[in-house]
Amino acid sequence: MRITMVDTISMRFSAVTILLAACAVFPLMAEGNSSEPQDLIDDAIEKYFSGIKSATSADIDQKKLEQAFGKRTPAILIPDSIAKDEASEKDSSESFSFSNASESEGGLYTVKSGDTYYSISKDLGISVAMLKTLNPDVDQNDLAIGQKLKVKGSPKPVDKKSYYVVKKGDTLYEIARSNSVDAKDVAAWNKMDLHTPLKVGQKLLIFKKGLPEGYSYRAVFIRPISGPITSGYGRRPNPFARSSYHFHKGIDIGAPMGTEIKAARDGLVIFSGRMNGYGNVVFLRHADGYVSVYAHARLRKVEKGDIVRQGQVIAEVGRTGAATGPHLHFEVRKLTQPMNPFVALSMKEAVPTHGQAAYKD
C-alpha cells in the first residue's frame, strides 16, 4: 500500500488529537506541571476526614489533640467588619461578634424542653461532635429537662462603656456605623432623638460588647511568614497560562528562599511529604476541625504525627512543585471546606490574661 504525504499528515493529526483527548481525561500530574492541581489537596483532605467518619475507625488524631491541648475548645470571635470585607487585614479587636460565645455559667448547660444536641450546638456555637466529646456518658437521644451538660467555658460578653467626641461633619448614623452599633441605641443611651443636632466636642456614650475582666484577645491563627501577598484567595489567572483561570484556595506569600515557616496554630501534623504540583507540603490539623496547609517548601522540619505549637518552625520557604519563584502557598480549611485565609488570620479567641490557651483545661 502506498502512503502519500497527505496520508502521513492526516495520521499525525489524528495522533495529536488522540493525545490531547487523553490529556483532557488524564491530566499531566508530574512535578513541575504548568498549573497547581488544586484537586490534590481537596482529595487528600476529603480522604482524611472520610476515614475519620468511618464506622470501623476511631478518630485517634482527635485523642492526640485532646491529650496535648485539652478537650475544651475556644470561642472563635470574628470581626463584624470581616463579613463585609473578607480581604481586610485590619485589626478590629474591639468589634467582635459574640454569636458563638457560650451563655452558660461555669461551663455547664441546663437542658430545656425541646432541646437536642443540634439545637444546643446552634445556640451556643459548639459543634455536636464537641458536645459528644465533652459528655461521653450522655445519650444524646435521651436528654432530660434539667440535665447538666458540659460545654465550652467561653466567657459571656459584657457591656463596656466608652465615649465618642463629636467632630465637625459627624452624623449620628456615621458615628454608629463606625462603632458597629445601631444609631437607635446611641440615641437611647444618650437620651436624645435620632434627629437631634450634634455639637462639635459633644461626648456621646457608647456601649460595646467586650470581654469580662480576666480575659484578653489572642489571634487564633498567626501569619506563618512575613512578606507580600503575591496572589490572593479566589478566582485568578493561571500563572503559567494567562489565558485560563482557576480558583486559588489559599494565598501566596512571597519570601526569600529558606525563610522559616511557622505553624499558624497549635496542632497535629497529619501530612508531611511531597505532592505533585505543590512540592514539599505540610498539613496541620487544629481544634474545631480546622486544617492549615503549607506548600512549595524547600525543606520540611516535621513529620506526620508530630505535635506542634503555634509559632514553631515546621518548614522553610522554597519553590518546589509548580512555582514561579520562592513563596509559601498557605490555606486554611474548616473540615474540607476552604476558607479565605484572611478571615482565619482575623479571628480571635478569648484567653485568660495569665496566658493559658483558651482550649486548655
C-alpha positions in Angstrom: 0.0 0.0 0.0 1.4 3.4 -1.0 1.4 6.1 1.7 1.2 9.6 0.4 2.3 12.8 2.2 -1.3 13.7 2.7 -1.9 10.4 4.5 1.1 11.0 6.7 -0.1 14.4 7.8 -3.5 13.0 8.4 -2.1 10.3 10.6 0.0 12.7 12.6 -3.0 15.0 13.1 -5.1 12.1 14.3 -2.3 11.1 16.8 -2.2 14.6 18.2 -5.9 14.7 18.5 -5.9 11.4 20.4 -3.1 12.6 22.7 -5.0 15.9 23.5 -8.1 13.9 24.3 -6.2 11.6 26.6 -4.7 14.6 28.5 -8.2 16.0 29.0 -9.2 12.8 30.7 -5.9 12.1 32.5 -4.2 15.5 33.2 -0.5 15.6 33.5 0.4 15.4 37.2 4.1 15.3 37.1 6.0 17.7 39.4 6.6 20.9 37.7 3.3 20.8 35.7 2.2 24.2 34.4 -0.7 24.6 36.9 -1.3 23.9 40.5 -3.6 20.8 40.7 -5.9 22.2 43.4 -7.9 18.9 43.4 -4.9 17.0 45.0 -5.3 18.9 48.3 -9.1 18.6 48.1 -8.8 14.9 47.6 -6.2 14.4 50.4 -8.2 16.3 53.0 -11.5 14.7 51.8 -10.0 11.3 52.1 -8.6 12.1 55.6 -11.9 13.2 57.0 -13.8 10.4 55.3 -11.5 7.9 57.1 -12.3 9.5 60.4 -16.0 9.3 59.8 -15.7 5.6 59.0 -17.7 3.4 61.5 -14.8 1.0 61.6 -12.1 3.5 62.6 -11.6 5.7 65.7 -10.5 9.3 65.5 -7.1 8.7 67.0 -5.9 12.1 65.9 -8.6 13.8 67.9 -7.5 11.9 71.0 -3.9 13.1 70.4 -5.1 16.7 70.1 -7.0 16.4 73.4 -4.1 14.9 75.2 -1.8 17.7 74.0 -4.2 20.7 74.3 -7.2 19.5 76.4 -10.8 18.9 75.3 -12.2 22.3 75.7 -12.5 24.5 72.5 -12.3 28.3 72.4 -15.0 30.8 71.4 -14.0 31.9 68.0 -14.6 35.6 67.6 -14.9 37.0 64.1 -14.7 40.8 63.5 -18.0 42.1 62.2 -16.1 44.0 59.5 -14.8 40.8 58.0 -18.4 39.8 57.0 -18.4 42.9 54.7 -14.8 42.7 53.5 -13.2 39.3 53.7 -9.9 40.6 52.3 -9.4 43.1 55.2 -6.4 42.7 57.4 -7.4 45.5 59.7 -7.3 44.6 63.4 -10.8 45.1 64.6 -10.4 43.5 68.0 -12.9 45.9 69.7 -15.9 45.0 67.5 -16.2 41.2 67.6 -19.3 39.2 67.1 -20.1 37.0 70.2 -22.7 35.0 68.3 -20.9 31.8 69.3 -19.9 32.7 72.8 -21.5 30.5 75.4 -24.3 31.9 77.5 -23.8 29.1 80.1 -22.3 29.7 83.5 -19.3 27.7 84.7 -19.1 25.7 81.5 -22.4 23.9 82.2 -25.7 24.0 80.2 -29.1 23.1 81.7 -31.3 21.1 79.2 -34.6 22.8 78.5 -37.8 21.4 77.0 -37.3 20.6 73.3 -33.5 20.7 73.4 -31.5 18.5 71.2 -27.7 18.3 70.6 -28.3 20.1 67.3 -30.3 22.9 68.8 -27.9 23.3 71.7 -24.9 23.4 69.2 -26.7 26.2 67.2 -27.5 28.2 70.4 -24.0 28.0 71.9 -21.8 27.8 68.8 -20.3 24.5 69.8 -20.3 21.5 67.4 -22.3 18.4 68.1 -19.1 16.4 67.9 -17.6 18.5 70.7 -20.8 18.0 72.8 -20.3 14.3 72.4 -16.6 14.6 73.3 -17.4 16.6 76.5 -20.3 14.4 77.5 -19.2 10.8 76.7 -21.6 9.1 79.1 -24.7 11.0 77.9 -27.2 9.5 75.5 -28.0 12.4 73.1 -31.3 10.8 72.2 -32.5 10.6 75.8 -31.9 14.1 77.2 -33.8 15.0 80.4 -35.1 18.5 81.3 -32.8 19.9 83.9 -29.9 17.7 83.0 -26.5 19.4 83.1 -24.2 19.2 80.0 -20.6 20.2 79.8 -20.0 22.9 77.2 -17.1 25.1 76.3 -16.4 27.6 79.0 -16.2 30.6 76.8 -16.6 33.9 78.6 -20.0 35.6 78.5 -19.7 39.1 76.8 -20.3 42.2 78.9 -21.2 45.8 78.0 -18.2 48.1 78.1 -18.7 51.9 78.3 -16.8 54.3 76.1 -17.2 57.9 74.8 -17.1 59.3 71.4 -16.2 63.0 70.9 -18.2 64.5 68.0 -16.1 66.1 65.2 -17.1 68.5 62.5 -19.3 66.9 59.9 -20.3 63.9 62.1 -23.8 62.4 61.9 -25.4 60.0 64.4 -25.6 57.3 61.8 -22.0 57.6 60.7 -20.9 57.5 64.4 -23.0 54.4 65.0 -21.7 52.7 61.9 -18.0 53.4 62.7 -18.6 51.9 66.2 -20.5 48.9 64.9 -23.6 49.8 66.9 -27.2 50.8 66.0 -28.0 54.6 65.7 -31.2 54.0 67.7 -29.2 52.5 70.6 -26.8 55.5 70.5 -29.7 57.9 70.7 -31.3 55.9 73.6 -28.0 55.7 75.5 -27.6 59.5 75.3 -31.4 60.3 75.9 -31.7 62.1 72.6 -33.8 61.9 69.4 -32.4 60.5 66.2 -32.6 63.9 64.6 -31.2 65.9 67.4 -28.4 68.2 66.1 -24.9 67.2 67.2 -22.4 69.7 68.5 -18.6 69.6 67.9 -16.9 68.5 71.1 -20.1 66.8 72.4 -19.4 63.5 74.2 -21.6 60.5 73.2 -21.9 57.5 75.4 -21.3 54.2 73.6 -21.8 50.7 74.9 -20.0 47.8 73.1 -19.8 44.1 73.8 -16.4 43.1 75.2 -14.6 40.5 77.3 -15.0 40.5 81.0 -12.1 41.2 83.4 -9.5 38.4 83.4 -9.7 37.7 79.6 -8.0 39.1 76.6 -7.9 38.5 72.8 -5.4 36.3 71.1 -5.1 35.5 67.4 -6.5 32.1 66.5 -4.1 31.9 63.5 -0.9 33.8 63.0 0.8 34.5 59.7 3.2 31.7 59.1 5.7 34.1 57.4 6.1 37.8 56.8 6.1 39.0 53.2 4.0 40.5 50.5 0.8 38.7 49.2 1.7 37.8 45.7 -1.6 36.1 45.0 -4.9 36.3 46.9 -7.8 34.0 47.6 -10.3 33.4 44.8 -10.5 33.2 41.1 -7.3 34.2 39.3 -5.5 33.8 36.0 -3.4 30.7 35.8 0.2 32.0 36.5 1.5 29.6 33.8 -1.2 30.1 31.2 -2.8 33.5 31.4 -5.5 32.6 29.0 -7.1 30.3 31.6 -8.5 30.8 35.1 -8.8 28.7 38.2 -9.9 29.2 41.8 -7.0 29.8 44.2 -8.0 28.2 47.5 -5.2 29.9 49.5 -2.9 32.9 49.5 0.7 33.1 48.2 3.2 34.9 50.4 6.5 35.9 48.8 9.7 35.4 50.9 13.4 34.7 50.3 14.5 31.1 49.9 15.0 29.4 53.2 12.7 31.7 55.3 11.4 29.8 58.3 7.7 28.8 58.0 5.9 28.8 61.4 2.8 26.8 62.5 -0.2 29.2 62.3 -1.8 27.5 65.3 -1.2 24.7 67.7 -1.9 21.4 66.0 -1.1 17.9 64.9 0.9 17.1 61.7 -1.4 14.9 59.6 0.6 15.0 56.4 4.3 15.8 55.6 5.6 14.8 52.2 5.7 15.6 48.5 2.7 16.3 46.4 2.7 16.7 42.7 2.4 20.4 41.7 3.0 21.5 45.3 6.4 20.0 46.1 7.0 19.7 49.8 3.8 20.1 51.8 2.7 20.0 55.4 -0.9 19.7 56.7 -1.7 20.6 60.3 -5.0 19.6 62.0 -6.2 22.0 64.7 -9.0 22.2 67.3 -12.6 22.6 66.0 -11.9 20.8 62.7 -9.6 23.4 61.2 -6.8 22.4 58.9 -3.9 24.6 57.6 -1.8 23.8 54.5 1.8 24.9 53.8 3.1 24.2 50.3 6.2 24.7 48.0 8.6 24.3 50.9 12.3 23.8 50.3 12.6 21.7 53.5 10.1 20.1 55.9 11.1 20.0 59.6 8.2 18.0 61.0 6.8 14.5 60.3 3.3 13.0 60.4 2.2 12.6 64.0 4.2 15.4 65.4 2.5 17.8 67.9 3.4 21.4 67.1 2.8 24.7 68.9 1.8 28.0 67.4 4.9 29.7 66.1 7.0 26.6 65.9 9.2 26.3 62.7 7.7 23.5 60.6 9.4 24.1 57.2 11.4 26.5 55.0 10.3 28.6 52.1 11.2 27.1 48.7 9.9 26.8 45.1 9.3 23.1 44.8 6.5 21.9 42.6 4.8 24.3 40.2 6.1 27.6 41.4 7.3 30.7 39.6 9.5 31.7 42.5 10.1 31.1 46.2 6.9 31.6 48.1 4.5 29.9 50.6 1.1 28.7 49.4 -1.0 28.9 52.6 -4.5 27.5 53.1 -7.0 27.3 55.9 -10.0 24.9 55.9 -12.9 24.2 58.2 -13.0 20.4 57.8 -13.0 20.0 54.0 -14.3 23.5 53.1 -11.7 26.1 52.0 -12.0 29.5 53.7 -10.3 32.8 53.0 -7.1 32.8 55.0 -7.5 36.5 55.7 -10.7 35.6 57.6 -8.8 32.9 59.6 -6.0 35.4 60.3 -8.5 37.9 61.6 -10.2 35.6 64.1 -9.6 35.9 67.8 -10.1 33.7 70.7 -10.8 34.6 74.4 -7.9 33.6 76.7 -7.3 34.1 80.4 -4.9 37.0 80.9 -2.4 34.8 82.6 -1.7 33.4 79.2 -3.2 29.9 79.2 -4.6 28.6 75.9 -8.4 29.1 75.7 -8.9 25.4 75.0 -6.5 24.1 77.7 -8.4 22.7 80.7 
